[in-house]
């Protein structure tokens, strides 16, 4: 049985075409099997198709972004009809509706003039494209939900970006659960304590700042405290982990076994960490050995650390980083 055997499914926004629905301009779809068949076992999707929900037909004339990349126009590619205001007005309404969906993140369709989150083609006055735009709906969504984890399916093919995004949506779900409960400083301290090593693996600077914030928590009005903590938490997790940061955390965790590990066990763990540092084995290898020692020596502090199980092992995310 895993730590996530009875986990409530995470609500995740997604571009509808990624679920296999035929809503694209050409009447097709962009089914992503990882999202539906693997991650789909742990999430409940809230599909959004900006163009269809905005009133465009299937099939339809293709749309594209034109003009200033910071404030592009949404135009039909052949007839040059401007649909920017129509899309923006719909997007403003839609993001307010999505406030009630308790989303923990969103997966956008890459390269889409409505849903791409980065590097979308924007055509200049000469008709030459530059990959420096953001889809109209994606921009409105990210501005409205600045702390919500977002990614696009193309970037999720990168193992590091995939692991980071899924880690963030699970943390955000736990944070949401905390906010929905009877909030006490004791629960807040427990939440922070269990996420310490996870935060440290992303940003030592945020780790220190959040520790100071929690230490001063009783002196800060609750609403202000939770707002500051949430901002630091999600900002910290946006920082990418690195092999160097992970090695630092693994050695930090090893320090909790000073009195228990035999010389051979200590040497074995150091060697495995070094193998990971040199790229010979993935992160799951030292993590598995560390978890073995946690169980063997009943290390209560590490047993509760989400760093050792940030997401379901069935996703195999740390097998590739």
Secondary structure as the mmCIF struct_conf table of DSSP 4:
data_model
#
loop_
_struct_conf.conf_type_id
_struct_conf.id
_struct_conf.beg_label_comp_id
_struct_conf.beg_label_asym_id
_struct_conf.beg_label_seq_id
_struct_conf.end_label_comp_id
_struct_conf.end_label_asym_id
_struct_conf.end_label_seq_id
TURN_TY1_P TURN_TY1_P1 UNK A 3 UNK A 6
HELX_LH_PP_P HELX_LH_PP_P1 UNK A 7 UNK A 9
STRN STRN1 UNK A 10 UNK A 15
HELX_RH_3T_P HELX_RH_3T_P1 UNK A 16 UNK A 19
TURN_TY1_P TURN_TY1_P2 UNK A 20 UNK A 20
BEND BEND1 UNK A 24 UNK A 24
TURN_TY1_P TURN_TY1_P3 UNK A 25 UNK A 26
BEND BEND2 UNK A 27 UNK A 27
HELX_RH_AL_P HELX_RH_AL_P1 UNK A 33 UNK A 33
HELX_RH_PI_P HELX_RH_PI_P1 UNK A 34 UNK A 38
HELX_RH_3T_P HELX_RH_3T_P2 UNK A 39 UNK A 41
TURN_TY1_P TURN_TY1_P4 UNK A 42 UNK A 42
STRN STRN2 UNK A 43 UNK A 48
HELX_RH_AL_P HELX_RH_AL_P2 UNK A 50 UNK A 53
TURN_TY1_P TURN_TY1_P5 UNK A 54 UNK A 55
BEND BEND3 UNK A 58 UNK A 59
STRN STRN3 UNK A 63 UNK A 66
BEND BEND4 UNK A 67 UNK A 67
TURN_TY1_P TURN_TY1_P6 UNK A 69 UNK A 70
BEND BEND5 UNK A 71 UNK A 71
STRN STRN4 UNK A 73 UNK A 76
TURN_TY1_P TURN_TY1_P7 UNK A 77 UNK A 79
STRN STRN5 UNK A 82 UNK A 82
HELX_RH_AL_P HELX_RH_AL_P3 UNK A 84 UNK A 98
HELX_RH_3T_P HELX_RH_3T_P3 UNK A 99 UNK A 101
TURN_TY1_P TURN_TY1_P8 UNK A 102 UNK A 102
BEND BEND6 UNK A 104 UNK A 104
STRN STRN6 UNK A 105 UNK A 108
HELX_LH_PP_P HELX_LH_PP_P2 UNK A 109 UNK A 109
TURN_TY1_P TURN_TY1_P9 UNK A 110 UNK A 111
TURN_TY1_P TURN_TY1_P10 UNK A 113 UNK A 115
BEND BEND7 UNK A 118 UNK A 119
STRN STRN7 UNK A 120 UNK A 123
TURN_TY1_P TURN_TY1_P11 UNK A 125 UNK A 126
BEND BEND8 UNK A 127 UNK A 127
STRN STRN8 UNK A 129 UNK A 133
HELX_RH_AL_P HELX_RH_AL_P4 UNK A 136 UNK A 144
TURN_TY1_P TURN_TY1_P12 UNK A 145 UNK A 147
BEND BEND9 UNK A 148 UNK A 148
STRN STRN9 UNK A 149 UNK A 152
TURN_TY1_P TURN_TY1_P13 UNK A 153 UNK A 154
HELX_RH_3T_P HELX_RH_3T_P4 UNK A 155 UNK A 157
BEND BEND10 UNK A 158 UNK A 158
HELX_RH_AL_P HELX_RH_AL_P5 UNK A 159 UNK A 180
BEND BEND11 UNK A 181 UNK A 181
HELX_RH_AL_P HELX_RH_AL_P6 UNK A 185 UNK A 202
HELX_RH_AL_P HELX_RH_AL_P7 UNK A 204 UNK A 215
TURN_TY1_P TURN_TY1_P14 UNK A 216 UNK A 216
HELX_RH_3T_P HELX_RH_3T_P5 UNK A 217 UNK A 219
BEND BEND12 UNK A 220 UNK A 220
HELX_RH_AL_P HELX_RH_AL_P8 UNK A 222 UNK A 238
BEND BEND13 UNK A 239 UNK A 239
HELX_LH_PP_P HELX_LH_PP_P3 UNK A 240 UNK A 241
HELX_RH_AL_P HELX_RH_AL_P9 UNK A 243 UNK A 254
HELX_RH_3T_P HELX_RH_3T_P6 UNK A 255 UNK A 257
TURN_TY1_P TURN_TY1_P15 UNK A 258 UNK A 260
HELX_RH_AL_P HELX_RH_AL_P10 UNK A 263 UNK A 277
TURN_TY1_P TURN_TY1_P16 UNK A 278 UNK A 279
BEND BEND14 UNK A 280 UNK A 281
HELX_RH_AL_P HELX_RH_AL_P11 UNK A 283 UNK A 296
TURN_TY1_P TURN_TY1_P17 UNK A 297 UNK A 298
HELX_RH_AL_P HELX_RH_AL_P12 UNK A 300 UNK A 303
TURN_TY1_P TURN_TY1_P18 UNK A 304 UNK A 304
HELX_RH_3T_P HELX_RH_3T_P7 UNK A 306 UNK A 309
BEND BEND15 UNK A 310 UNK A 311
HELX_RH_3T_P HELX_RH_3T_P8 UNK A 313 UNK A 315
HELX_RH_3T_P HELX_RH_3T_P9 UNK A 317 UNK A 319
#
